[in-house]
Amino acid sequence: MKKIALAALIAAAFAPSLALAEAGDFVVRLRAAHVSPDEDSKLGSMTPSLGANSKLEVDGNTIPEIDFSYYITKNIAAELILATGTRHDVKLNPGTGAASANLGSVNLLPPTLTLQWHFLPDQMFDPYVGAGLNYTRFMDRKLGTPVPDSGNITVDRNSWGGAVQAGFDVNLKDGWLINADVKKVWISTDVKLNGAKIDSLDIDPWIFGIGVGKKF
């Protein structure tokens, strides 16, 4: 019996001190995030002169992402998600089988605030879901056109939209954790040629991230 008790004490002494969340905790996470646009272009219907099946296409990009979480309770956390500007090439697909024309690129700055529910904050594996609001600032908004000397294409400067997320933390010792996360963000902008609206473009990316974090 004494041997069993001694073994239990030794095991407890060497057990990892997991980074379990409590109300008032701050968490900083650093992720590698892949931004994959799920765009919906209305170019063909709004500007038939470019072809009824024409559309704008936006490519993906992988960027560093940092977020800051504050635990209101051990189950509820508010997360501010920041990222460096994410640059995306924009192409005009004529919808006729011809090759897409490269129009240039736009640079997006998309801070997002979500409110999360953590299901198992007292366990090593802690899944969560969240929902909130995204603000996107479009930088480098000017694009070219496939027709020489026809002017510039621009996109609107600002976009507001919703955001949802799901992910999990793997709590480690000494306040460290591993994180994986997926978000859906709604981003829309008007596209104009020489000031005249030619498209209402929904970029609406999926964002897949994986990284590490630290609780304080």
Buried (B, 14 or more C-beta within 10 A) or exposed (E): EEEEEEEEEEEEEEEEEBBBBEEEBEBEBBBEBBBBBEBEBBBBEBBEEBBEEBBBBBBBBEBBBBBEBBBBEBBBBBBBBEBEBBBBBBBBBBBEEEEBBBBBBBBBBBBBBBBBBBEBBEBBEBBBBBEBBBBBBBEEBEBBBBEEEEEBBBBBEEBEBEBBBBBBBBBBEEBBBBBBBBBBBBBBBBBBBEEEEBBBBBBBBBBBBBBBBBBE
